[in-house]
């Protein structure tokens, strides 16, 4: 059920409290972006993300996965680098996931592309008019997003889908930059607790005066943060096979999330 909640003060988000790992400072993100259109700023940010080397464990893992490959992807040349966001620079819907999948986006080089989670998400975006096709298989497949942008809390595939606290913090300024650039977003859909907390951390960087300590993750909860400058924040479980195949995230629950997105944005605007 979508609604507002009165939340327990003890449920302070991990990411809001996380500090940046100063061993691998985010120098590339701290440099000012050039003036220009959102598209030009995102292009610059994407180059910086792809060149990022702040998390040695993740870089080593992604490179090894790209070299060894899965047998069924043996003919692929894996991307094997940090994965930038993807979508419409004028997006009204910002979707934040956890991280690239080792044999999904780490293989294809595009966010939410090449795995079952991405296909489910894009099929749903297509039904609601945000995507040109209903699958997300590889760069060059014809997928275009309209009024939507896809990104993640962490830009490199983590072993066992478990980034460390410092790795999440190292990526946090990239998400903050995207939020800053995508200022037409009216709804932010976070997929999973880490994505939810990472978004809170991002907006805390941009607006330190926001009261965020009492906000916690719960599937289906809608938060109206701050004032009209900030989009609605909608929390969902991640559409991973682990969640969809166990009944933690049912088709009805997932459809309900996007019914709320459509209501908040306006399906045919």
N, C-alpha and C positions, 0 to 999 in steps of 0.2 A: 504494500500500500504506500502511495506517495503522500508525504506530508511533512510537517515540521515537528521537531521533537525537543523536549526539554532534556538536556544531556547531563550526565554525571561529570562533575569537575575533575574527577580522577582519570578520566579517559582522555588524556592529552596525547596528541598524535606524536608518533616516533619521529617523523621527518621534521616537524616544526621544531623539535628540540635538538635535532641532529646538527652537529657542527661540521663545517667543511674540513676535509682531510688536507692539511696544509703541506703534506709531503708532495702532493700532486695538485698544486693550485690551478684554478680555472682561469689562467691568464687569457686564453683565447676568447673566453666569454666576456671577461671584464673589459676588454677593449671596446670602445664605443662602436656601434654599428654605423655605417655610413647613412647619411640622409637619403631619402628616396621613398619609393612606394613600398608597401608591405611585401610585394613579390621580390623586390631587390634586396630588402633586408633579410628575408628568409633565405634567399640564395646565398648571401654572405654567411649567415648562420649555419647553413647546411655544409658549406665548405669547412668551417671550423669544427663542426661535429665529426665529419668524416676523418679529419686530420688528428682528432683527439687521441692522446696516448696517456691519459692520467691514471688509468687503472691497469697495471701490468698483469694482474691475474686474469682479467677479462680479455685483454688483448692476446695473451698467450693461449687462452682457451679457444677464442674465436678463430685464431690462426690455425690451431691444431685441428679443429673441426673442419675448417675449410680445406685442409690438406688431406685428412683421412676420409671424409665424406661418408654418407650412407650408401650402401650398395645400389639402391635404386636411383640415386642421384649421381652416380659415378661419372656420367658424361657432363655434368654441370661444372662450370667454373664458379666456385662459391665467391660471394662478395667478401665475407670475412673481415669486414671493417665496421666501425660504428655506423648505425643506421639513422639517417635524419628523418624528420617528420615529412608527411606527404599530404597534399590536398590543396584546397582553395584558399588563397591568401585573404579572401574576403569572407571566410567561414563564419557562420553563425553557430555551428556546433563544433566543439573541440572534444575529441575522444582521446583519453589518456589511458594507455595500457601499462603493463609492468615492464617488459623488455622484449627484444627480438627473440624468437625461437631459434635454437641452434641450427636446425635444418629448414627453418622457415625464412624469416627476414635476414638472418645471417647468411643464408644461401642466395636469396633473390635480391637483396639490397633495397627493398622497399618495405615500409612498415605494414604490418598485418598482411603479409603476402607469402603464400606458399605453404600454409598450414591450415588445419581445420578451424582454428579460432578465427583466423582472418577471413576464411570463406563464409563462416556464419555471420560475422560482423558485416561484411560487405553485402551479403545477400539481404540482410535486414536494412542496411542503408539504401540499397536499391529499391526495396519495396516502399520506402518512405521518400523516395525522390532525391536522395543525396548522392547516389552512385549511378554511373552510366550503364554498368553491367552488374550481374549478380555473383560474380566470382572474382577472386584475387589470386592469380597463379604466378605471374611473373611481370617484370617490367616489359612494356610493349604489348600487353594483353588487351589494351584499349580501355582500361579502367580510368575514368576521370571522376573526381569528386566535385560535387556542387554544393556550396555552402557548408562544407564539412572539412575538417582537418584531423589527421590521425598522427598521434605521437606516443611517446612512452616515457616513463620515469627514468629508465636506464636505457642507454643506446647500444650497448653490447650484450650479446647473449651470455647470461651467467650460467655456470655449472649448476645443474639440477634446478634451474629457474630460481636460484636463491642468491641475489646480490647481497653483499655485505652492507652494513650501515654506511661505511665510508664510501663505498661505490655509489650508493644512492645519493649521498651528499655531493659527490664529485660531479654528478650529472644535473644537480638541481638547478644550476643557473641556466642551463640550456632550456629547460622547461619554462623558467621565469622569463627568459627572452621571448620564447614563442608566445606566451600569454600576453606579454607586453605588445608584441607586434600584431597579434590577432585580436585587435581591440573591438572588432564587431561581433565577437562571440557572445551569444545570448545564453547558451547552455554549455556547461562543461560536464561531460559524462566520464566518470572515472571507473575503470574496470578493475576492481579488487582494492584491498586495503592499502597496499603500498602506493598504487597510483593515486588514491584518494589523499593520503597523507603527503605525497610528493606535491600534489597541486596546492594543498594548504601551505606547504613550505614555500612554493613558488610565489604565491600571492603575498605571503608574509615578507618576502624579500622586496617586493614591489611596494607594499603599503604596510610598514611596520606598526601602524596604529590600529590595524584590524584586530578585533577580539576573536580569536580562533581556538582558544584553549579548551572550550567546552564542546567542540564539534568532534564527533566520532563517526566512524564508518558503520553503516548498516544498510544492507541491500534495500533499494527502493525508496530511500529517504532523500527528500529534496530540501536543500538548504538555500536560503536567501541571505547571502553574506554581505554585510556592510550596507552599501547604498546602490543606487542605480548604475554606478560605474562598473560594478562587478556582476558577472553572469550568474545565473542559477547554477548550483552544484548538485549533480544527481549521482548517487552512488549505486553501483551494481556489482554483483559478483562477476568475475572474469568469465567469458564464454569459452573456457578451456574444456577439452574432453573430460578432464578430471572432475569438473563441475557439472557439465551437461550430461555425462553418462552415469553419474551417480544420483541424479535428481536434486542435487544442491541448487542447480539453476535449471528450472523447468522451462519448456517453450512458453508457457503462459507468463511466467515471471519475466522472461526476456522480452516478450512482446509488450508486456505492461510498461517496461522501461521506455521503449520507443514510442508507445502511445503517449507517454508523458512528454517525451522530446518533441513529438509532432504538435502536441497541444501548446507547449511553451513557445515554440518557434513559429508554428504555422506551416502546415504541410505544403501549401501551394503558394507561398509568398513569392 
